[in-house]
C-alpha cells in the first residue's frame, strides 16, 4: 500500500512537471511579437502600376529602378533584411527570372483591402523570404520580405503585417 501511494505521488509530480515543461517549451516557440503600433510608418506608392505598401519610416530607401516598376527598403539595423514591391505585365507561362515565377500557386491569402493572392514562405539555409503575388487583369503585383534565415523568425510577423496592408488602386467600377 505504501509503495502504491508513493508511486502515485511520483506519477503526479512527473505529470505536472511534464505539463509545465510543455507550457514553457510552447511559449518559447511562439513567433516574436511584432507591434505595428510602435513603428512610425510611411507608405510607398508606385505610380506606374498603382500599388502601395507601408514601410518603417527609418528604413533605408534603395536605388530606384529606371523602369519605375518598384522599390526596395532596407532595415538600418540589419541591411541584409529587405522589403520590396514591384509590378510587371503578366505574360502567361513566362519564367524569365526568379523574381517573376510562373505559374502562380493557388490563392491562399487575402489582404486587408480584400485582394486575393498567393503568399509563399521559403525557408532556406542562408536566406528566407515571404512573397505575396497578386494577379489582376494583365498585371502581376509582387511584394517580398527577405532576411538571413537565422533572423527570419524575428521578422516573420512584420513581413506578414506589411503583406496584409498591400493595396492596389481600384478602378471606380471595382470599389
Secondary structure, 3 states (H helix, E strand, C coil): CHHHHHHHHHHHHHHHHHHHHHHHHHHHHCCCCCCHHHCCEEEEEECCCCEEEEEECCCEECCCCCCCCEEEEEECCEEEEEEEEEEEECCCCCCCCCCCCCCCCCCCEECCCCCEEEEEEEECCCEEEEEEEEEECCEEEEEEEEEEHHHHHHHHHHHHHHHHCCEECCCHHHC
